[in-house]
Amino acid sequence: MPTDVPFSFFVSLCFSLPTPASASSSRFTQPPQSQAIVENDAADFSCEATGPSGDLHYEWLHNGQQIRYDSRVLQIGSNLRIESVQRDDAGDYVCIAASAASGARQASPPAKLSVISADERFGDILKGCKIVVATLCGVAQMYLLTQYKAFSHIFIDEAAASMEAEALMGIAGVKRSNCHVILSGDPKQLGPVIKNKRAASLGLDKSLMERLLHNKLYKVDDDGSYDTRLQLRLRRNYRSHPEIVGIYNQLYYDNQLIPMAPLQKVNIAANWGLLPNGEFPILFNATYGKTEHKHNSTSSFNLLEAKAIYWCVKRLLTDGLGNDVRVQPDDIGVITPYLAQCKCLKDMLRWDVEVGTVESYQGREKPIIIVSLVSSFMRPYFLSNPRRVNVLLSRAKCLLILIGNPESLGQNEDFQHIIDKCKLRGTFLKNFQKVEQKMRLGSYHHPKRSESLCGKVPKEEVKEADAAVSGVQVLTDVPVALELELYFDNLNINH
């Protein structure tokens, strides 16, 4: 590699290191090469020489001075390595090959090390980019963004979920007076996550987008009109089944959303045997389990709801949705508001089904969403935040299954509306815990059948089980092998 050091420097340097005549036959087969290294990266200089004695050892000089080695500057054989290059490391490096037998010394041509600052390198990259994508926290470290680029547009996605200080980091360096700043997000869903209650009460949990929307410039009139020069409202929903959209549309969006998802893509659960009304893919399973807490933990779990979800997931993966519609693990998402229940479900489910909290599912979607609401015979405090409810209702594309205690959940006005809607449309299943009693007989069948996958079941037991589920309408004749008792008896669940 050619060097940019003047030739006259080579001459003066070489003559400042006299070479005895006895070493005149020595030569460098691999002299060190000049290089440019970004600050904090590593630099490696390779050097190799041959001599008549065959017993050469090597030394390195930096700007004419012998190098002091430490944990950052290392000599490995004849080579030199500099970890985490700093600005002071810039300059000329010369390798000295010395013969132990004759004392002859030969100096290599100097190799120049140029140190490029990370900021300069970043600026060089930015100059060639028309679009820069970064996180808000990443932008805070890129203070040179505005030094090298004058952006015409700045887009902040999910702005409603960001603290105001985070959003300001993205726009603080605006240089052009005609730069357009676009905030996009849904202020009716989860906002910034603030764990300190004092900070939240002082307004830190309010995003910049939410605060601006309370300004009169962004006011929406009673007839639904607004200044389209300052805001646009995306009302078309291409994600979910119209009936699923209808639930949260009525509760949180004043019926302004317009369902636009193609029915052939989102109506795949219409023939599912456990869905009493194929036109309304929202199923509420009433489950009266016990809300528990692990020792030294404030998070809750509900084992009966976890068992119900295990059964439901197994049924979906085994039998599909009917009409040859198969269900893969990636098609199912399980949401629960409590970390303890999340851990319980992850331990319980043997398939690659994603389990997460409401916060982890924000901005996500799945064809099938199963929700474990956990709170039973206690006030469901997590429902006090309507944004959290909005998120868990709006993740499903084709089928939404809600599992919980209707008596406890009904204390919340929004959830009572959902329960009433499911009752009206025939998708509210009662006494689910008693359905499990019938499953213990071996497998589940339509009540008219008394045959089991494990053989015949005594008629008196069938009658007893039928009586236990008399209030449950099940539109299927496909057997379900549950095996819950054997599985849970041998399962070690660490909540």
C-alpha positions, 0 to 999 in steps of 0.5 A: 500500500503506498504511503502518503509520507514524503520521500524526504522523510524516509531518507532522513529516518533511514539514515538516522538509524545506521545499518552496519555493513554486516547486515546489508544482506538483511531485508524485509519480506513483509514491511508494515503497511500504513492504515487508517483506523476508526477511534476505539477500533484495533490496529494491527501491524505485521512485519517480517524480515530475513537475515543471514543469522536466522535469529532476528528479534524485533522492536517497534518505534512510534514517532522515533521513540521506543514503544512502552508495552501494556495491556492495550499495546502488545507485541506478538512475535514480530507483529504489533497490535494496538487495542482501542486506538486513541488519537495519541496513537497516530503517527509513524511506526517503524519495525527494527529487525536486530540480529542477536548474533551480530548486533546488526539492525535493519529499520523498515520503512515507516508505516503511518497510522491515521486515527479517524474519530468516530464522529468523523466516520459517522459524518462521512457515512451520513453525507452519502445517506438520504434516509437515516433510521435510528432509535430515539436513544440512538439519536441522542448519541448522534449529536453530529446528525445536524452537523452533517445533514439538514433534514427536510423531514423527521418522522417519529414512529410510535410517538404516543408510546415515547416520553416527551423528553425522548421525542425531543431528542429526535427533533432538538437538532432541527436546522432548517426552518422548513423541516417537517416533523411528523409524529405518528402513533395511537394516543388511545393505546399504551403510553410511555412506561414510567415505573416511578409513580411520583414522576408519572403523577407529574406528567412524565407518563404523557407523551409529546403527541398526547400533549400536543393533541390537547392544543386547540390547533389539533382540536376535533370539532363535534362533527368530526372535522379537523385541520388536515394541514396539521393532522391526519387520522388513519381510520381504515383498519386492515388488520382485524375481523370487522366484529373484533374491530367493532368492539374496541371501535365502539369503546375507544374510537367513537366508531370512527374506525372503518374495517377494511381487512379482506374477509377471506383472510380474517374470517378463517375461524367461522367454521371452528367447532368451539365457536358457537357463532361463526360470524362473531369470532370473539369467545368469552370462557367464564373461568372461576379460578383462584388468583394466587401470589408467589411468596415475596411477589406482588404479581398474580397467577391463576392456574385454572386459567392456565389449564384452560389455555393449555387445553385451548392451544392444544385443541387449536394445534391438533384440530385446526379451525375446520375446513382444512384450516391448520393452525401453527404455533406462530399463529397463536399469541397468548397475552396476560397482564401479569408477569407471574401468569406469563411465567406460568404459561411459558412453563406449561405450554410445550409448543412454540407459542409466544406468551407475553404481557400487554406491553410486549404485544403493543404494535404486534398482531397474531391471527389468534389471540388468547387472553388470560385475565387472571383477576378472579374474585378481586378487583381487576386493577389492571383494567383501570387503564383503558389503554391496556384493555384497548391493546389486548383487544386489538391484537387479534386478526381472526379470533379473540378468546378471552378467559376470565371471571365474568363476575370480577371483570364485570366490575369494569364498565368496558369489560361488562360491555364485552361480556354482554356482547358475547352473551348477545351473540352466543359466544359466552361459555359458562361453567368452563371449569365443569367442562374440564370435569367431563374431559377427565372421562377420557376425551370430550365429545358432543353430549349426544355421544357416549363413546370415548377415544379410550373406549366406552364410558359408563352411561351414568358417568356420561349423564353426570358429565352432561349435567355438569355442562348443560349450560354449554353449547358446543358445536362440534363432533370432533373428539379432543384428547386432553390428558390434563390430569396426567400432564399437570400431575407430572408438571413442575411449575415454577410460577 
